[in-house]
C-alpha cells in the first residue's frame, strides 16, 4: 500500500472450523496494532469483519472480509473467512489472493472437520502457514494434547514455538538448512538471528508449520502471533512466482514479483455493496495501479477505466491514489470485470488460472411473493450470484420452476435474507419438483376418429397410429406411412402436432411423454368437413388411446453420486445408499479418504446434504451429476399417479 515497499508487506487469510475464534483473533490483532480504538466482540455484533446484518444476527462469519493494520514499519492485510461448510466458497476464492494462512484451532474442540478440510486446501496450494491454538483459558484444555493432535492429524512438520527459539525447535529447523544442520550435528551454538532466518525460509517453503498458543479473547499470545507474521510469513516478493499464460503466445510462464514489473493482478472476489455498487476485490502480484487510469481485462479482452482505488477495512473503503505488488484492493463499478478475471497492461497480457469452485449440492425452488418481487428478482439474483460463485440459478425447462442451488440449507437461507434486506425482494423456498417423464414399454395400434356435426360445416379427422418404445433418450420420432392419399399431405403435419401436444400434457400423471415412435399408417378424410384442427384432435385422441394400451410407465432421473468419506463411515453410508433405492457402483481411494460411487434417484437426494452431514459429523462431502432415466417402481408410481388424479379431479370440480 502507499508508502510501503513490497518487502514490508504481509498478507494472509485466517481459516478454521466454525467458532474457533478467527474473528476474535482479528479484533485482537487490530486492537494491539492500534488499527482500532476499541476491541470489538462477536457477541456484541461490533467487530470490523462481521459487519452484515446476517452475520450480526447469526453471530458467525458468512462472507470473507479484508482488513489491514500497520506494525513495526510493516503493512499487513488479513482476510477473515467463514468456518461453516456452507460458505466454503468464500475460503476457496480468497485463498487465491493471499501469500499465507493462519490456521486457528480451538483447544477445547481439537482438530475438527472444518480444520481438516481447509488444511487440505492449503496443502493443495502449498500455502505457508502459522498455527494458533486458541481458547487455552478453558478448563480441560491442554496444549500438549492439542499439539500432539496437530502432529498426528495435520502434519508432522508442526513445531511448537517459544521465544527465544529453544533447543527442542532447533533440529526441525536445522533439517531445512544444510549449513545449520551441520552446525547442529557438530554441537555448535546457533545464534537466534540465524535460526529465525532459517525458520522463515522453512515456513515459506512449507517445510515447517510454527505453532503458537494463547487466548484471543484475553489477548494472550496475540502479540507473539503479530511478531511472527512479520518475522516468519513471506513478503509478496518471497512467495513462489505465480504461473500464468501469456495471452499473446499462449505459452505458460512465471511473472516477475516486483513493483517495476508489468502490471499483473487477479480478481478473486466480488461484493455487491448496496451503497457503492459492485466492488471487485483484486490482488496485485506485480506492477503498479494508479487511480483515475485504466487496466486491460485479459479475460474479457476489454479496457476498463476507473476512478477510485480502495483499501478495505471491513465495510469501510478508504480511497488511495496507488496500489502495487502485494496489495489487496477494491475497485467499484467496473463494467466488464468479474470474479476470476485477470488484469494487466495491454502490452503484456497474462492470464491467471481461474479458481475452481465446488459445485452446489443443495437446491430449492424459489418463487417471488408478489408481482413487484417478480419484476425485480432477475436483477437481484444476478447481483447476488456475482459475489458468490457457489450460488447458482437455473430454470427447469420441464417443471418451469426457478431453482437456486448452494452448499447447504443455511447457505440458501442466507441468500434469501440477503435478497430481502439488501434489495427488498421477498421469495418463498420449496422443494424442487422432480422432472418425472412418461413413456411406454409395449407396442399398440389404434384408431382415433374425431367427428362432429352441429349444423353447417362439421369436423372430421380419422387416423390410425402405431406407437412403439424407443431406447432411453430416444425422445420422439414421427413416421409417415400414408399411401394412396388416405389422408391428404397437408393434414399430416396436423396429426403430428396433435400427438406432440398430447405428449407435452402427459397421459397418466401429467408429465411429458418421451422415448416413443409414432407411425401414422392409415386414416380417412372428408372433402368438406376435414380441417387442420380436426386432424390435430384425432391425432391426440389416437395417441392417448394407444399409450394406455401400450403399458405406460413413469420414469425418473437417476444421479451419479460420489461420496467422499473416511473409512469409518463406509458401512453406514453404503447402507444409507441402499435405503434411498440407490446402487453402489464402486469404491476408490483418494488420499486418506474413501470415494463411494453410487447411482441414486434424484427424488431421494433432496435432503442428502443435511443427512450426510449428520451421519458423518460434517466429515462427509459429495458431488452429484445427472446420469439417466429409469422406470419408477410400481408402488411409488401408483402413489404419484393417484396424487395427480386427485389434484386433477379437484381442479375440475372447482
Secondary structure, DSSP 8 states (H G I E B T S, - for coil): -TT--GGGEEEEEEE-STTSSHHHHHHHHHHHTTS-SS---TTTT--SS--SHHHHHHTS--S-EEEEEEETTEEEEEEE---SGGGHHHHHHHGGG-SEEEEEEETTT-S-HHHHHHHHHHHHHT-EEEEEEE-TTSTT--HHHHHHHHHHHT-TTEEE--SS--HHHHHHHHTT-HHHHHHHHTT----HHHHHHHHHHHHHTTS-EEEEE-BGGGTBTHHHHHHHHHHHS--TTTS---EEEETTT--EEE---SSSS--EEEEEEEEEETTTEEEEEEEEEESEEETTSEEEETTTTEEEE-S-EEEEETTEEEEESEEETT-EEEEE--SS--TT-EEE-GGG-EEE---------EEEEEEESSHHHHHHHHHHHHHHHHH-TT-EEEE-TTT--EEEEESSHHHHHHHHHHHHHHH---EEEE------EEEESS-EEEEEEEEE-SSSS-EEEEEEEEEEE--TT--EEEEE---TTSS-HHHHHHHHHHHHHHHHH-SSSS--B-SEEEEEEEEE--TTTB-HHHHHHHHHHHHHHHHHHS-EEEEEEEEEEEEEE-GGGHHHHHHHHHHTT-EEEEEEEETTEEEEEEEEEGGG-TTHHHHHHHHHTT--EEEEEEEEEEE--HHHHHHHHHHHHHHHHHHHH-
